[in-house]
Structure formats: structure tokens, C-alpha cells
Amino acid sequence: MKPPVLPRLIIPRLPFYYGWVVLGCVSLAGFARQGPAVATLSIFVAPMTSDFGWSRTEISGAVSLGGVLAALVSPVIGPVLDRQGARLVLCLAVLGTGLATMSLSLVQSLAAFYVLFCFARMVWAGPYDLGLYGALNAWFVARRAAATSIATLAQTSGLVALPLIAQFAMRDGDWRAGWVAVGTTVLLVGFLPAWLLLVRRPEDVGLAVDRIAGAAATPEPRFSRNEAMRTPAFWLLSLYTVLVYPVQAGVSLHQAPHLIERGLTPIAAATVIGVFSAMSAVASFGIGFLPRRWPVRYSLLASALLLAIGSFTLTGVATVHAAYVAAGLFGLGIGGVLTLLPMAWADYFGRESYGAIRGVALSLQVLAQAVGPLLSGVLRDWSGAYTLSLEAFAGLAALAAVTALAARRPPYPQALSAR
């Protein structure tokens, strides 16, 4: 795909690597991604269910169905991303997310809510994820950890900002104004930089990928999708994904109503979500400073343990301060998972077929995300509280910690390492 005009004009005049411009575009798009995030939807659960009489299971089902749709489209989008690059994928993702979330302000029925939110959630879980990390991993190798941590920090900043933007827009009780504010923010922040400045990969504009000059370089892995799927590492990373993402989505969606049921005010619950998101940002940023020689699986293990502790601690919160502690621990774990897993896939299997490989794994991820909110909603409707689901999520996260230990980097395929 031919690069856009503006990058070809400015690259010869830049005193620094153009990958940092790409990182800026990805960070803005990542911030805008959080319009249909479960943390944002969490702000709308109580007022929308109150207005329409929907159950928590019904509103959770939209998150789950959107994940199923993303699982269907991700393996198709992955190879397209490898050929065409992230620009088109991300621009369409931003437009679709912004327009769909704004349109949620007009819904009058559960069916209309499902059509719009399922579409937005499908884009969030599939095209957006592939586009963001596909762009980053195409431009960064030596500084991949730092670039990924900055991009994930931008996404978690969106998780802090967009629920608060929604909450303040609906402070007079008008949840419809909240959706308008969310959609407007998505479009204003995310679209133009990606459309004007993104380039598929450095080789397309005569640049080399970032390698530290003079460093003894381990050859970059170059797995095809079929080769990757024949390694234990592929399936262990996939199993880790399947275990942690129900926890991420299930707790994130229902944390605000859970806290309100435990006696916190809606504004206090929103600030707790802000703490959760802020600590996710702290973890994401901190990972960029970890030595690259440390095995990524150890960091994945620590993240899963934090999720387990945070989920279990949330079961007994009774004060705002206790909620801050529990949400902070959980946020640290989420920040680790969101940053480390995309990095692990690229580190283990390389840039060349990242989209195709990640597209298959992403199907498992979004299906796992679909299970979490639905499980949490069903158990809450059945038992009258969120305690059972939080205990179940703590157990899943503990199993993920064990899985992380076994997920070692695969040896390079012989046929490719000889190139």
C-alpha cells in the first residue's frame, strides 16, 4: 500500500526516527478506543437499566455478543493488516466507534442498543487491537517494550478520562448526553492523525526498523501462522489469554454497580474506576523500563497474581478507601496484561506475520472477554450479589499465573532461521 503524502514529505526533514510519530498516532487512537470499553459502559449500567428495566444479564450480553463477532472477523483482518498496514484498519475503527457510541444516545429499545453496542464492541475487540499493536510492532523491535508501554498508557488514560467525561456529561441524570460526549471525544482525538500520518512499516519509506547500532542482535523471529501454531508457546500464551480476559472484562464492566451495591455513591464509584485505570497506566508505563533480558513470562505471572488478589479483595469492600486499594491492585494487573501480551506475541513470533498470528489468538481473547461479563451478570442476577463471580475470577487469574511459568519463548523455525 502506497504511503500517504504527508509522511513522505516530512520524513527527510525529521531529526528523529519516524516511528515516534507512528507511536503518537497509535497513542491518540488508543485513547479514543475506550468509548465502548467495559469500564465506560459500567458508568451507564445503572441509569440505563433503571430507565428501561433491563437486567444486568441483558446488558452484559451486548458485550459478549460483540466479542463473538470480533472473534469471527479477527482471523480475516489479520492477514489484511500484514499486507495493507494499520492505517485503513485504525481509521475505520475510529470512525465506526465514534459514530456508534454517539448513536447510543438515541436508543429506545434493547434491540437498538444491541445493534450499536455490539458493533462498537466488535470494533474495539478486533480491528482496533490488531491495528494498534500491528502498527507498533511493525516499527519497533529494540524499543518495543518502551513503545508498547507508552501506547498502553495512552489507552489506560482513555479508560481514566472517558468514564469521567461520561459521568460529568450526565451529571444532571441524562445518560444520553454521556454517550454524545463519549462519541464526540473518540472522533476528535482519534481520526485525523492516523489518516494523515500512519505508514505501514519503515521499509515502505526507505527506513530500517529500530535496531540499536553496534548491538549484538539476536535474529528477529520470522514465524508463519502455521509454524507458530505448531509451537507450545502459541497455545500456552493462548491459554493464559483465555484465563485472564474473562477476569478483565467481567470485573471492569460490573465494578461500578458492585461498588454502588456495597454502599458507595455513583460519583465515588466513578472515582474508584479512575483509580483502577490510573494504576493500569502506572503498570503500563513502568513495564517500559524493565530490562528486555528479563523473560516476559515472569511479568505475565506477576500480573495474573495481582488480578487474583484484586478480584478477591473487591468482594469485601465497604469503604471508598478499601475500594481504592482493591481497584488499584486489580488495575496494576490489568496494565501488565494489556502491555505484556501484545509484546509477547511479537517477541516470540516476529513482525512478518504478526497480524495473521495475532488474529487467531485474538479470536480466543475476545471470546474469553465475552464470557466474563455474561458470567458476572448471570451470577449476580442468580445470587443477588457479585461475590461469587469475583471469587471465580480470582481463581481463573491464579490458574493463569501457573500457565505463565510454562510459556517459554519458542526456538526459531529452522527453515526461517537459515535465511
C-alpha positions in Angstrom: 0.0 0.0 0.0 1.4 3.4 -1.0 2.3 5.6 2.0 0.3 8.8 2.4 1.7 12.0 1.0 2.5 13.9 4.3 4.9 11.3 5.8 6.9 11.2 2.5 7.3 15.0 2.7 8.3 15.3 6.3 10.4 12.1 6.9 13.5 13.5 5.1 13.3 16.6 7.3 12.9 14.9 10.7 15.8 14.8 13.1 14.4 11.6 14.8 13.0 8.2 13.9 9.6 8.4 12.3 8.4 5.5 14.4 7.9 8.0 17.2 5.3 9.8 15.0 3.6 6.5 14.4 3.6 5.9 18.2 1.9 9.3 18.7 -0.8 8.4 16.2 -1.3 5.0 17.8 -1.5 6.6 21.2 -4.2 9.0 20.2 -6.2 6.2 18.5 -5.7 4.1 21.6 -7.1 6.8 23.8 -10.1 7.1 21.5 -10.5 3.3 21.6 -12.1 3.3 25.0 -15.5 4.6 24.0 -17.1 1.1 24.2 -14.7 -0.2 26.8 -16.4 -2.1 29.7 -15.2 0.5 32.2 -17.0 3.2 30.2 -20.2 1.1 29.8 -20.0 0.5 33.5 -21.0 4.1 34.1 -24.2 3.6 32.0 -25.3 0.3 33.5 -27.3 1.7 36.5 -29.1 4.6 34.7 -29.9 2.6 31.5 -31.2 -0.5 33.4 -33.2 1.8 35.6 -34.8 3.6 32.7 -35.5 0.6 30.6 -35.9 -2.2 33.1 -33.2 -4.3 31.5 -31.4 -6.9 33.6 -27.7 -7.0 34.2 -27.6 -10.2 32.2 -29.2 -8.5 29.2 -26.9 -5.5 29.2 -23.8 -7.8 29.7 -25.0 -9.9 26.7 -24.2 -7.0 24.4 -20.5 -7.1 25.5 -20.4 -10.8 25.0 -22.1 -10.8 21.6 -19.7 -8.0 20.4 -16.8 -10.2 21.4 -18.2 -13.2 19.5 -18.5 -11.0 16.4 -14.9 -9.8 16.9 -13.7 -13.5 17.1 -15.2 -14.1 13.7 -13.7 -11.1 11.9 -10.2 -11.1 13.6 -8.6 -14.0 11.7 -9.8 -12.4 8.4 -8.4 -8.9 9.3 -5.0 -10.2 10.5 -3.6 -11.1 7.1 -5.1 -7.9 5.6 -3.2 -6.0 8.2 0.1 -7.7 7.3 -0.4 -6.7 3.6 -2.0 -3.3 3.9 -0.9 -1.9 7.2 -2.7 -0.4 10.1 -3.8 3.0 8.6 -7.0 1.9 7.0 -7.9 -0.5 9.8 -7.5 2.1 12.5 -9.2 4.9 10.7 -12.3 2.8 10.0 -12.2 1.6 13.6 -12.2 5.2 15.0 -15.0 6.3 12.7 -17.1 3.3 13.5 -16.6 3.6 17.2 -17.3 7.3 17.3 -20.5 7.2 15.3 -21.8 4.1 17.1 -21.3 5.5 20.6 -22.8 8.8 19.6 -25.8 6.9 18.2 -26.3 5.1 21.5 -27.8 8.4 22.8 -30.8 7.7 20.5 -31.7 4.2 21.6 -35.2 3.4 22.7 -35.1 -0.4 22.9 -32.8 -3.3 23.8 -32.6 -4.3 20.2 -31.2 -0.9 19.1 -28.7 -1.0 22.0 -27.5 -4.4 20.9 -27.1 -3.4 17.3 -25.0 -0.3 18.1 -23.0 -1.5 21.1 -22.3 -4.9 19.6 -20.8 -3.2 16.5 -18.8 -0.8 18.6 -17.6 -3.7 20.9 -16.7 -5.8 17.8 -14.5 -3.0 16.5 -13.0 -2.4 20.0 -12.0 -6.1 20.4 -10.9 -7.0 16.9 -9.8 -4.4 14.3 -8.7 -1.8 17.0 -6.5 -4.3 18.8 -4.9 -5.6 15.6 -4.4 -2.1 14.2 -2.8 -0.6 17.3 -0.3 -3.3 18.0 0.3 -4.2 14.4 1.4 -0.6 13.8 3.7 -0.6 16.8 5.3 -3.9 16.2 5.9 -3.1 12.6 8.0 -0.1 13.6 9.7 -1.1 16.8 11.9 -4.1 17.8 14.7 -2.8 20.0 12.4 -0.3 21.8 9.3 -2.4 21.6 8.8 -2.5 25.3 9.0 1.3 25.7 6.8 1.9 22.7 4.2 -0.6 23.8 4.1 0.7 27.3 3.5 4.3 26.1 0.7 3.2 23.8 -0.9 1.2 26.5 -0.5 4.1 28.9 -2.5 6.2 26.3 -5.2 3.6 26.3 -5.4 3.4 30.0 -5.5 7.2 30.0 -8.6 6.8 27.9 -10.0 4.4 30.5 -9.5 7.1 33.1 -10.8 10.0 31.0 -13.8 8.6 29.1 -15.8 7.2 32.1 -15.2 10.6 33.9 -16.2 12.5 30.7 -19.4 10.4 30.5 -20.2 10.8 34.2 -19.8 14.6 34.2 -21.8 14.9 30.9 -24.7 13.0 32.6 -24.4 14.7 36.0 -28.0 16.0 35.6 -29.2 12.5 35.1 -29.2 12.5 31.3 -27.3 9.3 30.3 -27.9 10.2 26.6 -25.7 13.2 26.9 -23.0 10.9 28.3 -22.9 8.9 25.1 -22.8 12.0 22.9 -19.8 13.2 24.9 -18.0 9.8 24.6 -18.6 9.6 20.8 -17.5 13.2 20.2 -14.3 12.7 22.1 -13.5 9.5 20.1 -13.8 11.3 16.8 -12.0 14.4 17.8 -9.0 12.6 19.2 -8.5 9.6 17.1 -9.1 10.1 13.4 -7.0 12.7 11.7 -3.5 11.8 13.0 -4.0 8.2 11.9 -5.3 9.1 8.5 -2.6 11.7 7.7 0.5 10.2 9.2 0.4 6.4 9.6 2.7 4.3 7.4 2.6 0.5 7.1 6.2 -0.2 8.1 9.6 1.6 7.9 10.8 -0.3 4.8 8.0 1.4 2.8 9.6 4.8 3.2 13.2 3.7 3.0 13.9 3.4 6.7 15.2 0.5 8.8 13.4 -0.8 11.8 14.8 0.5 15.1 17.9 -1.6 16.0 20.5 -0.2 18.3 23.6 0.3 16.3 26.5 -1.9 17.2 24.4 -4.1 19.5 24.8 -7.9 19.1 21.4 -8.7 17.7 19.5 -11.9 18.2 17.9 -12.6 14.8 14.3 -11.4 14.8 12.0 -14.4 14.7 10.0 -14.9 11.5 7.3 -17.4 12.1 4.4 -18.0 9.7 1.0 -18.6 11.2 1.2 -22.3 10.6 4.7 -22.5 12.2 3.6 -20.5 15.2 0.6 -22.7 15.8 2.8 -25.8 16.0 4.7 -24.4 19.0 3.7 -25.0 22.7 4.3 -21.3 23.3 1.4 -20.3 21.0 -1.1 -22.5 22.9 0.3 -21.5 26.3 0.0 -17.8 25.6 -3.5 -18.5 24.2 -4.4 -20.4 27.4 -3.1 -17.5 29.5 -5.2 -15.2 27.4 -8.3 -17.3 27.8 -7.9 -17.3 31.6 -7.2 -13.6 32.3 -9.5 -11.9 29.9 -12.8 -13.1 31.5 -11.4 -11.5 34.6 -10.5 -8.3 32.9 -13.9 -7.8 31.2 -16.1 -9.3 33.9 -14.7 -7.2 36.7 -14.3 -4.0 34.6 -18.0 -3.9 33.4 -19.6 -4.6 36.8 -17.3 -2.9 39.2 -19.3 0.4 39.3 -22.7 -1.4 40.1 -20.9 -3.7 42.5 -19.5 -0.7 44.4 -22.8 1.1 44.4 -24.4 -2.0 45.8 -21.7 -2.1 48.5 -22.9 1.4 49.6 -20.7 3.8 47.5 -22.2 6.8 45.7 -22.2 6.8 41.9 -19.6 9.6 41.9 -17.4 7.7 44.4 -17.7 4.6 42.2 -16.6 6.6 39.2 -13.5 7.8 41.1 -12.7 4.2 42.0 -12.8 3.3 38.4 -10.4 6.3 37.8 -8.0 4.8 40.4 -8.2 1.4 38.7 -7.5 3.0 35.3 -4.7 5.2 36.7 -2.9 2.2 38.3 -3.3 0.4 35.0 -1.5 3.3 33.4 1.3 3.2 36.1 1.9 -0.5 35.4 1.8 0.0 31.6 4.4 2.8 31.8 6.6 1.0 34.3 6.9 -2.0 32.1 8.7 0.1 29.5 11.6 0.4 31.9 12.0 -3.3 32.7 15.3 -4.8 31.3 14.5 -6.6 28.0 16.6 -9.5 29.1 14.0 -10.4 31.7 11.7 -13.2 30.5 8.3 -11.7 29.7 6.6 -14.8 31.3 7.7 -13.7 34.7 6.0 -10.4 34.3 2.9 -12.1 33.0 2.9 -14.3 36.1 3.1 -11.2 38.4 0.2 -9.5 36.5 -2.0 -12.6 36.9 -1.3 -12.7 40.6 -2.3 -9.1 41.0 -5.6 -9.8 39.2 -6.3 -12.6 41.6 -5.6 -10.6 44.7 -7.5 -7.6 43.4 -10.6 -9.6 42.4 -10.7 -11.4 45.8 -10.2 -8.1 47.7 -13.1 -6.5 45.9 -15.6 -9.0 47.4 -15.4 -7.4 50.8 -15.1 -3.6 50.2 -17.2 -1.4 52.4 -15.5 1.9 52.2 -14.1 4.1 49.4 -10.5 3.7 50.7 -10.8 -0.1 50.7 -12.2 0.1 47.1 -9.3 2.2 46.1 -6.8 -0.4 47.3 -8.7 -3.3 45.7 -9.2 -1.5 42.4 -5.5 -0.3 42.4 -4.2 -3.8 42.7 -6.5 -5.0 40.0 -5.5 -2.1 37.8 -1.8 -2.9 38.2 -2.6 -6.4 37.0 -4.7 -5.2 34.0 -2.0 -2.7 33.0 0.5 -5.6 33.0 -1.6 -7.9 30.9 -2.6 -5.2 28.3 1.0 -4.2 27.8 2.8 -7.6 28.0 0.6 -9.9 25.9 0.9 -8.0 22.6 4.6 -7.6 23.3 5.0 -11.3 24.0 3.3 -12.3 20.7 5.7 -10.0 18.7 8.8 -11.1 20.7 8.0 -14.8 20.3 6.9 -14.8 16.7 8.2 -11.7 14.9 6.8 -8.8 12.8 6.3 -10.6 9.4 3.1 -12.4 10.1 2.1 -10.7 13.3 -1.4 -9.9 12.1 -2.2 -13.4 10.9 -0.8 -15.0 14.1 -2.4 -12.4 16.5 -5.7 -12.6 14.6 -6.1 -16.3 15.5 -5.1 -15.6 19.2 -7.3 -12.6 19.3 -10.4 -14.7 18.5 -9.7 -16.7 21.6 -9.1 -13.5 23.6 -12.4 -11.8 22.6 -14.4 -14.9 23.2 -12.8 -15.1 26.7 -13.8 -11.4 27.2 -17.3 -12.2 26.1 -17.6 -14.9 28.8 -16.6 -12.6 31.7 -19.4 -10.0 31.7 -22.0 -12.6 30.9 -20.8 -14.9 33.7 -20.7 -12.0 36.2 -24.2 -10.8 35.2 -25.8 -14.2 35.4 -24.2 -15.0 38.8 -25.3 -11.6 40.1 -28.9 -12.0 38.9 -29.0 -15.5 40.4 -27.4 -14.8 43.8 -28.2 -11.1 44.2 -24.6 -10.0 44.6 -21.3 -10.1 42.7 -19.4 -12.1 45.3 -19.5 -15.4 43.5 -18.3 -14.0 40.2 -15.4 -12.2 41.9 -14.3 -15.3 43.6 -14.5 -17.3 40.3 -12.4 -14.6 38.6 -9.8 -14.7 41.4 -9.4 -18.5 40.7 -9.1 -18.1 37.0 -6.3 -15.5 37.5 -4.4 -17.8 39.8 -4.5 -20.5 37.1 -3.2 -18.0 34.6 -0.2 -17.3 36.9 0.7 -21.0 36.7 0.3 -21.1 32.9 2.7 -18.1 32.5 5.6 -20.0 34.1 5.4 -22.6 31.3 5.1 -20.2 28.4 8.8 -20.1 27.3 10.0 -18.4 24.1 9.9 -20.9 21.2 13.0 -21.8 19.2 13.2 -20.2 15.7 11.9 -22.5 12.9 14.9 -24.0 11.2 13.9 -23.1 7.7 13.5 -19.4 8.5 16.5 -19.0 10.8 18.7 -20.1 8.0 17.6 -17.1 5.8 
